[in-house]
């Protein structure tokens, strides 16, 4: 718990650096900043989920996903942030909030940028990766054994 904020900052930073570097690069070479952000986000997610340093067993990639969403379009990022907060503060299930945020954010991107096929495909692959990484959480949610997180009391229910 001591290091949680540092870990959060580092996880977000990975995606920020990739999107900030490759978004403009894709923009100048291929004419699509959003595609660069989507590709960078996908690689940030994959790198987070399957890090070489930890034997390809990493996290779930959610923070890289939501960070990339803000780079693709700040409005998509805000939609995702709103869903995350609404679901989390009503259910207290972080896993459920993360999964629903990924689904809604990827769907919003697909609706807003349906003409940018590769942007939608890359971002959707990132979303699918995050959802698949939550497989155990989904099983616990279905069986009713997933733990709730109560931030106010700083303890699990």
N, CA, C and O of each residue as an XYZ file, in Angstrom:
628
protein
N       0.821     -1.198      0.000
C       0.000      0.000      0.000
C       0.863      1.259      0.000
O       0.454      2.286     -0.541
N       2.048      1.191      0.599
C       2.940      2.353      0.635
C       3.305      2.833     -0.750
O       3.400      4.035     -0.998
N       3.504      1.911     -1.632
C       4.026      2.228     -2.959
C       2.944      2.352     -4.012
O       3.253      2.528     -5.191
N       1.697      2.265     -3.623
C       0.593      2.233     -4.593
C       0.579      3.452     -5.514
O       0.397      3.305     -6.722
N       0.768      4.652     -4.963
C       0.726      5.863     -5.797
C       1.902      5.921     -6.753
O       1.759      6.384     -7.885
N       3.066      5.455     -6.312
C       4.235      5.429     -7.192
C       4.010      4.437     -8.336
O       4.295      4.737     -9.495
N       3.500      3.262     -7.996
C       3.222      2.250     -9.023
C       2.192      2.779    -10.016
O       2.342      2.602    -11.224
N       1.146      3.429     -9.507
C       0.127      4.009    -10.375
C       0.757      5.030    -11.321
O       0.484      5.020    -12.521
N       1.589      5.901    -10.786
C       2.236      6.929    -11.612
C       3.138      6.304    -12.675
O       3.154      6.758    -13.819
N       3.877      5.281    -12.309
C       4.751      4.619    -13.279
C       3.951      3.897    -14.358
O       4.319      3.931    -15.532
N       2.862      3.246    -13.966
C       2.022      2.546    -14.953
C       1.435      3.533    -15.966
O       1.435      3.268    -17.169
N       0.941      4.655    -15.480
C       0.385      5.672    -16.370
C       1.489      6.288    -17.227
O       1.283      6.560    -18.410
N       2.659      6.506    -16.628
C       3.782      7.129    -17.343
C       4.231      6.326    -18.555
O       4.604      6.896    -19.580
N       4.195      4.999    -18.435
C       4.591      4.157    -19.573
C       3.748      4.479    -20.799
O       4.272      4.662    -21.897
N       2.452      4.545    -20.599
C       1.555      4.828    -21.719
C       1.691      6.275    -22.176
O       1.630      6.550    -23.374
N       1.872      7.201    -21.243
C       2.038      8.610    -21.616
C       3.248      8.786    -22.520
O       3.165      9.443    -23.557
N       4.366      8.200    -22.128
C       5.594      8.351    -22.922
C       5.398      7.775    -24.319
O       5.734      8.423    -25.310
N       4.857      6.562    -24.405
C       4.666      5.948    -25.723
C       3.713      6.759    -26.596
O       4.005      7.019    -27.763
N       2.582      7.154    -26.034
C       1.593      7.918    -26.822
C       2.123      9.297    -27.192
O       1.866      9.781    -28.295
N       2.856      9.936    -26.288
C       3.392     11.269    -26.563
C       4.484     11.241    -27.620
O       4.666     12.220    -28.343
N       5.203     10.152    -27.720
C       6.264     10.036    -28.724
C       5.711      9.556    -30.062
O       5.983     10.145    -31.109
N       4.929      8.476    -30.011
C       4.515      7.862    -31.271
C       3.240      8.453    -31.868
O       3.002      8.303    -33.067
N       2.423      9.115    -31.069
C       1.257      9.810    -31.625
C       1.680     10.837    -32.661
O       1.208     10.791    -33.797
N       2.569     11.775    -32.292
C       3.036     12.761    -33.278
C       3.819     12.126    -34.433
O       3.741     12.597    -35.568
N       4.568     11.065    -34.148
C       5.322     10.395    -35.214
C       4.368      9.804    -36.253
O       4.562      9.991    -37.454
N       3.351      9.102    -35.797
C       2.343      8.570    -36.717
C       1.619      9.708    -37.423
O       1.274      9.603    -38.600
N       1.390     10.801    -36.689
C       0.722     11.956    -37.283
C       1.503     12.542    -38.436
O       0.925     12.902    -39.461
N       2.826     12.643    -38.278
C       3.633     13.233    -39.343
C       3.888     12.259    -40.490
O       3.982     12.675    -41.645
N       4.001     10.978    -40.184
C       4.312      9.993    -41.229
C       3.050      9.467    -41.909
O       2.987      9.390    -43.136
N       2.047      9.106    -41.109
C       0.838      8.495    -41.657
C      -0.384      9.414    -41.616
O      -1.444      9.062    -42.132
N      -0.237     10.574    -41.012
C      -1.336     11.519    -40.965
C      -2.403     11.214    -39.924
O      -3.521     11.721    -40.017
N      -2.068     10.383    -38.923
C      -3.075     10.054    -37.918
C      -2.452      9.956    -36.536
O      -1.868      8.934    -36.177
N      -2.580     11.022    -35.771
C      -2.132     11.013    -34.377
C      -2.883      9.944    -33.592
O      -2.283      9.232    -32.786
N      -4.209      9.824    -33.824
C      -5.022      8.850    -33.093
C      -4.545      7.425    -33.328
O      -4.513      6.618    -32.399
N      -4.178      7.114    -34.559
C      -3.657      5.773    -34.836
C      -2.380      5.535    -34.044
O      -2.190      4.454    -33.487
N      -1.509      6.528    -33.987
C      -0.280      6.398    -33.201
C      -0.576      6.177    -31.732
O       0.079      5.368    -31.075
N      -1.567      6.897    -31.212
C      -1.956      6.720    -29.814
C      -2.547      5.329    -29.579
O      -2.277      4.705    -28.553
N      -3.349      4.845    -30.524
C      -3.962      3.516    -30.381
C      -2.913      2.414    -30.447
O      -2.939      1.484    -29.641
N      -1.992      2.512    -31.400
C      -0.922      1.517    -31.522
C      -0.034      1.569    -30.278
O       0.304      0.532    -29.708
N       0.339      2.773    -29.864
C       1.172      2.929    -28.663
C       0.461      2.388    -27.435
O       1.066      1.705    -26.609
N      -0.815      2.691    -27.317
C      -1.596      2.174    -26.197
C      -1.641      0.661    -26.190
O      -1.511      0.038    -25.136
N      -1.826      0.063    -27.361
C      -1.837     -1.398    -27.460
C      -0.509     -1.980    -26.988
O      -0.488     -2.951    -26.232
N       0.596     -1.389    -27.432
C       1.904     -1.902    -27.020
C       2.180     -1.647    -25.541
O       2.836     -2.457    -24.887
N       1.690     -0.538    -25.012
C       1.834     -0.277    -23.575
C       1.048     -1.319    -22.774
O       1.523     -1.811    -21.751
N      -0.149     -1.646    -23.245
C      -0.971     -2.664    -22.586
C      -0.278     -4.026    -22.638
O      -0.164     -4.716    -21.625
N       0.178     -4.398    -23.824
C       0.855     -5.691    -23.968
C       2.122     -5.761    -23.128
O       2.411     -6.784    -22.507
N       2.872     -4.671    -23.114
C       4.091     -4.630    -22.306
C       3.797     -4.715    -20.822
O       4.562     -5.309    -20.062
N       2.683     -4.119    -20.409
C       2.304     -4.174    -19.002
C       1.793     -5.568    -18.623
O       2.103     -6.079    -17.547
N       1.021     -6.166    -19.506
C       0.443     -7.483    -19.222
C       1.450     -8.621    -19.328
O       1.363     -9.610    -18.601
N       2.393     -8.473    -20.230
C       3.340     -9.562    -20.503
C       4.782     -9.060    -20.477
O       5.469     -9.122    -21.497
N       5.257     -8.562    -19.328
C       6.613     -8.011    -19.266
C       7.680     -9.112    -19.333
O       7.580    -10.142    -18.667
N       8.674     -8.867    -20.134
C       9.781     -9.816    -20.275
C      10.451    -10.039    -18.923
O      10.838    -11.160    -18.592
N      10.588     -8.960    -18.138
C      11.340     -9.010    -16.869
C      10.683     -9.913    -15.837
O      11.357    -10.404    -14.932
N       9.384    -10.141    -15.957
C       8.657    -10.945    -14.972
C       8.111    -12.232    -15.583
O       7.068    -12.731    -15.161
N       8.810    -12.759    -16.566
C       8.398    -14.019    -17.173
C       7.060    -13.934    -17.880
O       6.296    -14.899    -17.893
N       6.773    -12.777    -18.472
C       5.547    -12.542    -19.237
C       4.282    -12.650    -18.385
O       3.205    -12.949    -18.901
N       4.416    -12.406    -17.083
C       3.263    -12.440    -16.183
C       3.179    -11.105    -15.460
O       3.853    -10.883    -14.454
N       2.339    -10.217    -15.992
C       2.251     -8.873    -15.437
C       0.857     -8.532    -14.972
O       0.104     -9.395    -14.522
N       0.523     -7.260    -15.086
C      -0.756     -6.745    -14.612
C      -1.870     -6.922    -15.625
O      -1.794     -7.758    -16.526
N      -2.891     -6.126    -15.457
C      -4.084     -6.251    -16.287
C      -4.168     -5.214    -17.392
O      -5.000     -5.347    -18.289
N      -3.333     -4.186    -17.354
C      -3.247     -3.229    -18.455
C      -4.273     -2.121    -18.467
O      -4.313     -1.342    -19.420
N      -5.112     -2.018    -17.434
C      -6.186     -1.032    -17.454
C      -5.670      0.405    -17.497
O      -6.173      1.218    -18.271
N      -4.684      0.719    -16.683
C      -4.192      2.102    -16.643
C      -3.577      2.526    -17.973
O      -3.733      3.673    -18.394
N      -2.886      1.614    -18.629
C      -2.346      1.930    -19.957
C      -3.494      2.170    -20.939
O      -3.419      3.058    -21.789
N      -4.546      1.379    -20.816
C      -5.706      1.529    -21.696
C      -6.365      2.895    -21.530
O      -6.584      3.601    -22.515
N      -6.681      3.271    -20.295
C      -7.403      4.525    -20.075
C      -6.516      5.718    -20.413
O      -7.013      6.752    -20.860
N      -5.209      5.585    -20.204
C      -4.287      6.655    -20.585
C      -4.293      6.842    -22.098
O      -4.346      7.971    -22.586
N      -4.239      5.741    -22.837
C      -4.287      5.815    -24.298
C      -5.611      6.419    -24.772
O      -5.646      7.130    -25.776
N      -6.690      6.138    -24.054
C      -7.996      6.691    -24.428
C      -7.958      8.216    -24.414
O      -8.508      8.859    -25.307
N      -7.314      8.795    -23.409
C      -7.204     10.258    -23.347
C      -6.375     10.804    -24.511
O      -6.640     11.908    -24.988
N      -5.385     10.054    -24.971
C      -4.581     10.498    -26.108
C      -5.344     10.365    -27.424
O      -5.191     11.201    -28.314
N      -6.155      9.332    -27.551
C      -6.941      9.149    -28.770
C      -7.931     10.298    -28.913
O      -8.057     10.888    -29.986
N      -8.635     10.614    -27.826
C      -9.568     11.733    -27.819
C      -9.913     12.012    -26.363
O     -10.378     11.121    -25.652
N      -9.693     13.221    -25.925
C      -9.930     13.560    -24.526
C     -11.378     13.300    -24.118
O     -11.657     13.005    -22.955
N     -12.305     13.410    -25.086
C     -13.708     13.152    -24.765
C     -13.936     11.670    -24.467
O     -14.708     11.321    -23.574
N     -13.263     10.809    -25.215
C     -13.351      9.371    -24.965
C     -12.771      9.060    -23.587
O     -13.331      8.263    -22.833
N     -11.647      9.696    -23.267
C     -11.044      9.513    -21.952
C     -11.972      9.952    -20.827
O     -12.063      9.286    -19.795
N     -12.668     11.084    -21.027
C     -13.600     11.561    -20.005
C     -14.796     10.626    -19.842
O     -15.269     10.400    -18.728
N     -15.280     10.083    -20.960
C     -16.363      9.099    -20.878
C     -15.894      7.904    -20.049
O     -16.610      7.425    -19.170
N     -14.694      7.434    -20.338
C     -14.145      6.309    -19.584
C     -13.985      6.629    -18.103
O     -14.338      5.818    -17.247
N     -13.454      7.807    -17.802
C     -13.276      8.208    -16.406
C     -14.619      8.301    -15.686
O     -14.727      7.909    -14.524
N     -15.641      8.817    -16.365
C     -16.967      8.931    -15.763
C     -17.560      7.550    -15.469
O     -18.137      7.330    -14.403
N     -17.415      6.633    -16.410
C     -17.917      5.272    -16.198
C     -17.168      4.619    -15.044
O     -17.779      4.002    -14.172
N     -15.858      4.755    -15.040
C     -15.041      4.171    -13.976
C     -15.506      4.652    -12.604
O     -15.746      3.845    -11.706
N     -15.632      5.956    -12.450
C     -16.026      6.512    -11.155
C     -17.456      6.125    -10.775
O     -17.721      5.763     -9.629
N     -18.369      6.201    -11.733
C     -19.771      5.873    -11.448
C     -19.929      4.412    -11.021
O     -20.597      4.119    -10.029
N     -19.313      3.504    -11.769
C     -19.457      2.078    -11.447
C     -18.730      1.748    -10.149
O     -19.259      1.022     -9.307
N     -17.527      2.276     -9.987
C     -16.784      1.963     -8.770
C     -17.494      2.477     -7.519
O     -17.645      1.740     -6.545
N     -17.927      3.733     -7.539
C     -18.527      4.300     -6.332
C     -19.948      3.805     -6.055
O     -20.473      4.021     -4.963
N     -20.567      3.150     -7.023
C     -21.870      2.540     -6.747
C     -21.738      1.060     -6.385
O     -22.533      0.551     -5.595
N     -20.752      0.362     -6.947
C     -20.616     -1.071     -6.690
C     -19.465     -1.422     -5.745
O     -19.515     -2.444     -5.061
N     -18.443     -0.590     -5.705
C     -17.209     -0.828     -4.944
C     -16.394     -2.008     -5.480
O     -15.522     -2.534     -4.788
N     -16.685     -2.417     -6.718
C     -15.893     -3.445     -7.390
C     -14.995     -2.762     -8.406
O     -15.471     -2.287     -9.437
N     -13.705     -2.709     -8.126
C     -12.779     -2.074     -9.067
C     -12.692     -2.875    -10.364
O     -12.594     -2.300    -11.448
N     -12.729     -4.191    -10.251
C     -12.648     -5.026    -11.454
C     -13.846     -4.788    -12.367
O     -13.678     -4.671    -13.581
N     -15.032     -4.715    -11.815
C     -16.231     -4.458    -12.616
C     -16.152     -3.077    -13.256
O     -16.485     -2.905    -14.428
N     -15.710     -2.100    -12.479
C     -15.568     -0.740    -13.015
C     -14.561     -0.721    -14.162
O     -14.792     -0.065    -15.178
N     -13.454     -1.431    -14.009
C     -12.438     -1.470    -15.065
C     -12.970     -2.127    -16.329
O     -12.772     -1.612    -17.429
N     -13.634     -3.246    -16.178
C     -14.161     -3.984    -17.333
C     -15.209     -3.155    -18.075
O     -15.152     -3.034    -19.299
N     -16.157     -2.588    -17.347
C     -17.197     -1.789    -17.999
C     -16.619     -0.527    -18.634
O     -17.079     -0.092    -19.690
N     -15.622      0.054    -17.997
C     -14.964      1.226    -18.569
C     -14.307      0.886    -19.899
O     -14.411      1.650    -20.859
N     -13.640     -0.246    -19.959
C     -12.978     -0.677    -21.190
C     -14.007     -0.894    -22.301
O     -13.798     -0.468    -23.437
N     -15.100     -1.547    -21.976
C     -16.134     -1.826    -22.980
C     -16.742     -0.526    -23.503
O     -16.869     -0.339    -24.713
N     -17.115      0.363    -22.599
C     -17.754      1.618    -23.005
C     -16.780      2.511    -23.766
O     -17.146      3.111    -24.776
N     -15.547      2.600    -23.288
C     -14.556      3.465    -23.937
C     -14.206      2.964    -25.335
O     -14.115      3.755    -26.274
N     -14.013      1.667    -25.475
C     -13.722      1.112    -26.804
C     -14.925      1.295    -27.727
O     -14.757      1.582    -28.912
N     -16.126      1.132    -27.200
C     -17.340      1.324    -28.008
C     -17.485      2.777    -28.446
O     -17.825      3.058    -29.595
N     -17.223      3.697    -27.522
C     -17.295      5.127    -27.867
C     -16.286      5.472    -28.956
O     -16.583      6.248    -29.864
N     -15.093      4.892    -28.861
C     -14.075      5.128    -29.888
C     -14.534      4.575    -31.232
O     -14.346      5.209    -32.271
N     -15.133      3.396    -31.204
C     -15.611      2.785    -32.448
C     -16.715      3.615    -33.091
O     -16.780      3.717    -34.316
N     -17.578      4.205    -32.282
C     -18.661      5.034    -32.813
C     -18.113      6.354    -33.355
O     -18.465      6.779    -34.455
N     -17.253      6.993    -32.574
C     -16.733      8.307    -32.973
C     -15.768      8.250    -34.155
O     -15.707      9.182    -34.957
N     -15.023      7.162    -34.260
C     -13.984      7.072    -35.292
C     -14.142      5.831    -36.164
O     -13.157      5.195    -36.540
N     -15.387      5.495    -36.480
C     -15.639      4.290    -37.289
C     -14.950      4.345    -38.645
O     -14.670      3.298    -39.230
N     -14.670      5.534    -39.158
C     -13.986      5.652    -40.441
C     -12.484      5.402    -40.302
O     -11.808      5.181    -41.307
N     -11.949      5.431    -39.081
C     -10.522      5.171    -38.844
C     -10.356      3.731    -38.361
O     -10.124      3.471    -37.180
N     -10.482      2.808    -39.308
C     -10.543      1.381    -39.015
C      -9.386      0.900    -38.154
O      -9.607      0.204    -37.162
N      -8.155      1.256    -38.513
C      -7.005      0.731    -37.777
C      -6.902      1.292    -36.370
O      -6.408      0.613    -35.471
N      -7.353      2.503    -36.167
C      -7.400      3.071    -34.816
C      -8.357      2.258    -33.959
O      -8.038      1.884    -32.830
N      -9.534      1.990    -34.510
C     -10.547      1.218    -33.786
C     -10.065     -0.213    -33.535
O     -10.252     -0.745    -32.441
N      -9.451     -0.832    -34.533
C      -8.961     -2.205    -34.381
C      -7.893     -2.284    -33.293
O      -7.968     -3.149    -32.420
N      -6.912     -1.404    -33.332
C      -5.830     -1.432    -32.327
C      -6.366     -1.177    -30.928
O      -5.988     -1.864    -29.979
N      -7.246     -0.190    -30.796
C      -7.797      0.125    -29.478
C      -8.694     -1.007    -28.979
O      -8.710     -1.310    -27.786
N      -9.434     -1.626    -29.889
C     -10.293     -2.756    -29.517
C      -9.470     -3.963    -29.095
O      -9.863     -4.687    -28.180
N      -8.331     -4.193    -29.750
C      -7.444     -5.284    -29.328
C      -6.894     -5.018    -27.930
O      -6.757     -5.940    -27.125
N      -6.583     -3.763    -27.647
C      -6.154     -3.403    -26.296
C      -7.261     -3.670    -25.286
O      -7.008     -4.195    -24.201
N      -8.489     -3.306    -25.647
C      -9.634     -3.547    -24.766
C      -9.837     -5.039    -24.523
O     -10.058     -5.467    -23.391
N      -9.760     -5.814    -25.577
C      -9.918     -7.269    -25.451
C      -8.841     -7.859    -24.542
O      -9.127     -8.736    -23.727
N      -7.619     -7.386    -24.681
C      -6.528     -7.858    -23.825
C      -6.827     -7.576    -22.360
O      -6.657     -8.448    -21.508
N      -7.270     -6.363    -22.069
C      -7.589     -5.992    -20.686
C      -8.718     -6.870    -20.145
O      -8.649     -7.340    -19.009
N      -9.739     -7.087    -20.940
C     -10.864     -7.916    -20.498
C     -10.411     -9.353    -20.239
O     -10.773     -9.945    -19.222
N      -9.626     -9.909    -21.148
C      -9.141    -11.279    -20.959
C      -8.263    -11.405    -19.719
O      -8.285    -12.434    -19.044
N      -7.492    -10.364    -19.418
C      -6.645    -10.372    -18.222
C      -7.485    -10.317    -16.941
O      -6.986    -10.642    -15.864
N      -8.727     -9.917    -17.046
C      -9.629     -9.875    -15.902
C     -10.453    -11.160    -15.765
O     -11.452    -11.173    -15.046
N     -10.055    -12.225    -16.437
C     -10.823    -13.470    -16.435
C     -11.129    -13.998    -15.040
O     -12.263    -14.381    -14.751
N     -10.137    -14.017    -14.189
C     -10.341    -14.506    -12.819
C     -11.300    -13.599    -12.045
O     -12.132    -14.075    -11.272
N     -11.173    -12.289    -12.263
C     -12.097    -11.348    -11.615
C     -13.528    -11.576    -12.094
O     -14.467    -11.525    -11.300
N     -13.692    -11.826    -13.387
C     -15.021    -12.079    -13.933
C     -15.626    -13.326    -13.292
O     -16.803    -13.331    -12.933
N     -14.825    -14.381    -13.148
C     -15.322    -15.606    -12.500
C     -15.751    -15.321    -11.051
O     -16.783    -15.814    -10.596
N     -14.955    -14.528    -10.337
C     -15.313    -14.197     -8.948
C     -16.554    -13.301     -8.888
O     -17.381    -13.445     -7.987
N     -16.684    -12.383     -9.841
C     -17.886    -11.543     -9.874
C     -19.129    -12.399    -10.083
O     -20.138    -12.216     -9.402
N     -19.053    -13.326    -11.016
C     -20.188    -14.206    -11.318
C     -20.532    -15.086    -10.115
O     -21.705    -15.302     -9.811
N     -19.498    -15.592     -9.434
C     -19.747    -16.478     -8.289
C     -20.049    -15.716     -6.998
O     -20.414    -16.326     -5.992
N     -19.900    -14.385     -7.018
C     -20.189    -13.577     -5.836
C     -19.072    -13.553     -4.810
O     -19.306    -13.209     -3.651
N     -17.859    -13.915     -5.215
C     -16.741    -13.950     -4.271
C     -15.712    -12.830     -4.481
O     -14.701    -12.776     -3.781
N     -15.967    -11.954     -5.430
C     -15.044    -10.836     -5.663
C     -15.100     -9.888     -4.471
O     -16.180     -9.591     -3.960
N     -13.944     -9.416     -4.031
C     -13.902     -8.503     -2.883
C     -14.236     -7.087     -3.318
O     -13.831     -6.624     -4.384
N     -14.992     -6.413     -2.451
C     -15.290     -5.006     -2.672
C     -14.172     -4.178     -2.060
O     -13.524     -4.588     -1.097
N     -13.964     -3.020     -2.635
C     -12.936     -2.108     -2.137
C     -13.621     -0.893     -1.543
O     -14.397     -0.219     -2.221
N     -13.341     -0.615     -0.296
C     -13.924      0.540      0.381
C     -12.803      1.538      0.637
O     -12.045      1.396      1.597
N     -12.698      2.543     -0.217
C     -11.619      3.518     -0.117
C     -11.736      4.356      1.142
O     -10.721      4.677      1.760
N     -12.934      4.713      1.535
C     -13.129      5.553      2.704
C     -12.554      4.950      3.976
O     -11.987      5.667      4.801
N     -12.694      3.641      4.142
C     -12.200      2.974      5.352
C     -10.856      2.298      5.136
O     -10.274      1.750      6.072
N     -10.361      2.336      3.898
C      -9.071      1.737      3.538
C      -8.970      0.260      3.924
O      -7.930     -0.205      4.391
N     -10.035     -0.443      3.724
C      -9.998     -1.880      3.981
C     -10.916     -2.569      2.993
O     -11.826     -1.955      2.435
N     -10.670     -3.833      2.786
C     -11.565     -4.624      1.929
C     -12.754     -5.091      2.727
O     -12.646     -5.358      3.924
N     -13.878     -5.188      2.073
C     -15.076     -5.695      2.746
C     -15.071     -7.195      2.724
O     -15.995     -7.823      3.240
